[in-house]
Amino acid sequence: MTVPGIISDVDGYGSTDGDSDVCRERKIIVANMLPLHAKRDAETDKWCFSLDEDSPYLQLKDGFSPETEVLYVGSLKVEIDATEQDEVAQKLLDDFKCVPTFLPHDLQKKFYLGFCKQQLWPLFHYMLPMCPDHGDRFDRSVWQAYVSANKIFADKVMEIINPEDDCVWVHDYHLMVLPTFLRKRSTRVRLGFFLHSPFPSSEIYRTLPVRDEILRGLLNCDLIGFHTFDYARHFLSCCSRMLGLDYESKRGHIGLDYFGRTVYIKILPVGVHMGRLESVLNLASTSAKIKEIQEQFKGKKVILGVDDMDIFKGISLKLLALEQLLEHHTELQGKIVLVQIVNPARGSGKDVQEAKRETYLTAQRINEVYGSPNYEPVILIDRHVPRFEKSAYYAVAECCIVNAVRDGMNLVPYKYIVCRQGTPVMDEAMGRKSDSPRTSMLVVSEFIGCSPSLSGAIRVNPWDIDAVADALESAITMRDSEKQLRHEKHYRYVSSHDVAYWARSFMQDLERACKDHYTKRCWGIGLGLRFRVVSLSPGFRKLSIEHIVSAYRRTNRRAIFLDYDGTVVPQNSIIKTPSPEVTSVLNVLCNDPKNTVFIVSGRGRDSLSEWFAPCDMLGIAAEHGYFLRWNQSSKWETSPVAADLDWKNIVEPVMRLYTEATDGSNIEVKESALVWHHQDADPDFGSCQSKELVDHLENVLANEPAVVNRGNLIVEVKPQGVSKGLVAEKVLSRMVHSGNAPDFVMCIGDDRSDEDMFESILSTVSSPSLPAAPEIFACTVGQKPSKAKYYLDDNTEVVKLLQGLASASNPKPRNLPHIQGFFPEKQEKSFGYCS
């Protein structure tokens, strides 16, 4: 448990020696693999390392200022013997600013090939293990390996981090619980995460047995990035359905409130490194390869595909579309060639082998049916293809097709566009005028991350073979003038939204997301992967029972206001009546002549009268104060400002319409109000319908004396001029006018409607009519933004507090636990608060 306002130095991590270099801005990039190539020198038997210039993690440095120091934490692509690890680690840190993790072999295998590739990767690409041949079932041991590996990564980060100054940027699905371990070590670490794969819909994601742990891991970040709004929307839906969290747009930025912290969502696709691509195009080997390819396919139009060999890239679907095209358009036979470059598979499972076999069989069939001795419509290049050779094929291809059935981003279309634009050096080598028009055509799957940003591409459903074939025919036969316009539009976007722009934009948003870190009190709660940070304003603290009891004992004219649902009884309990424990403690408080106690609720007066019949002296304000009764022997008073309730005849038919259209919703009819409940409806649909209902009701009630309020899973319409705040104001004013001005005011509630009470109490007690300011305890239930100064966690703590006050009442009640039982010192320490 960390102390509020103090960043703990756990296990000695995070300390600095005071050197002036600490002030230099640093970014720590954490990814599964370091941006390095490694090989042993055959003569010296020493490890040799070089930077991987094609790694986006290395390229993103261009988005930072030259003064920024960038460090990398990750694994190597080779296994280093334990006896060499110290020497290699020091060399990598000195020469490349890299910190290797050195996962043990068995752990690495279970972590990467087990959980990442057999559990997360298929699931995030919408593949469920419905049977043993269709992916691996969940295995607890590989999940534990995933957690252990993430913890090792966190340990390495903590060895080099200065938590107060450094930014940490974690990448991809391999490290989704890493943020929890980092947040445990430092509650205020500036922490961002970017997911490079798709995030599945909630119907798919919810099948994962460790779904909550992973969501909570991501929510320990300050900023979470996704390539597309679809991926972000799915993540937000999962947070809503599984953790009950709502999101809202704050000045154009999507934010989730998570225990007082705002976790922001960033939507921005990654870009390519223009300089790297253009430098390859300027190579002599690239120009020579371009001429060779042009000669090889002279008189033919080249369609290009570049894909990894896996089941999600849709290579076989692409070949079937080409087969369909050649069958229906015989005039294209002998005139078009599909060059399919197959990158080496990253996995080695049965599904990969099956995909490879199907690809070769389909290609062989097409070549046998539509080929000739001098013509093959499908060219499969299944080997390592150097960068210059790929660039040459990009430059020559009339059309590029990316037909993946599911892919996180896929930068192939961006690279194709840049290569089709060319460079002056390449133009000169090819004998092409520098001002000659450039063209390109893209056929892209609508299920890949780059699709939304390529508005000039022909988007296709890869499963619809006919549509893909038609798209290829359109791309090949389109007029050059239209191809030019589409290319220019794409090139403007790709060249301005490069990898540097992406990195710079993400870091700017991360800085903005962290700007409130030092304006709030923070501490950690929860064990294991359920750990999270509670972040509250400096004046907002947990209400100490010992503290309030002390004030209670030294005062003589006390006003106590209590909400009902969610305050003295659980909000979601199917049993709505108060427990004997609650009625007993309220009776004791009411029977103390120094107390004026009120239940202030939105519920109807008949229910409240029946439930609190044992409490003779209890005041009740029903339906938000429309009805008020000072005690059981007094008559109900009705609010004089809301005599006209004719608007109910307008509201009820509208609510009935939405009830019929929304399964799981219902209408509660009160004497003065109507409430539409949707707690049993689908969360997303219920929320959507409630917003629409509010708009609808506000329109039809524009000239009526009624107000529409949207609360926690409800929409309520009640009379104007009726609120819980007016109840508190009326009771306090009555006490003042009767010569019993309060010297102690306590108000506890959990809902938005209770905020009116908190505000009313604070304004009423500051009135000059009071001889002295009373002690005020405005307390909300649950840790959330509020006008109250204090909070309690749940209704159980509220009841304990009331029992503590009852034990201090005069005369002493019987059969109540001793007061010491309600404010143990351990509890206060655990929340880092001392009265």
Buried (B, 14 or more C-beta within 10 A) or exposed (E): EBBBBEBBEEEEBBEEEEEEEEEEEBBBBBBBBBBBBBEEEEEEEEBEBEBBBBBBBBBBBBBBEEEBEBBBBBBBEEEBEEEEEEEBBEBBBEEBBBBBBBBBEEBBEBBBBBBBBBBBBBBBBBBBBEEEEEBBEBBEEBBBBBBBBBBBBBBBBBEBBBBBEBBBBBBBBBBBBBBBBBBBBBBBBBBBBBBBBBBBBBEBBBEBEBBBBBBBBBBBBBBBBBBBEBBBBBBBBBBBBBBEBEBEEEEEBBBBBBBBBBBBBBBBBBBBBBEBBBBBBBBEBBBEBBBEBBEEBEEBBBBBBBBBBBBBBBBBBBBBBBBBBBEEBEEBBBBBBBBBBBBEBEBEBEBBEEBBEBBBEBBEBBBEEBBEEEEBBBBBBBEEBEBBBBBBBBBBBBBBBBBBBBBBBBBBBBBBBBBBBBBEBBBEBBEEEEEEEBBBBBBBBEBBBBBBBBEBBBBBBBEEBEBBBBBBBEBBEBEEEEBBBBBBBBBEBBBEBBBBBBBBBBBEBBBEBBEEBEEBBBBBBBEEBEBBBBBBBEEBBBBBBBBBBBBBEEBEBBBBBBBBBBBBBBBEEEEEEBBEEBBBBBBBBBBBEBBBBBBBBBBBBEBBBEBBEBBEBBBBBBBBBBBBBBBBEEEEBBBEEBEEBEBBEBBBEBBEEBBEEBEBBBBBEBBBBBBBBBBEBBBBBBBBBBEBBBEBBEEBBEEBBBBBBBBEBBBBBBBBBBBBBBBBBBBBEEBBEEEBBBBBBBBBBBBEBBBBBBBBBBEBBEEEEBEEEBBBBBBBBBBBEBBBBBBBEBBEBBBBBBBBBBBBBEEEBEEBEEBEEBBEEEBBEEBBBEB
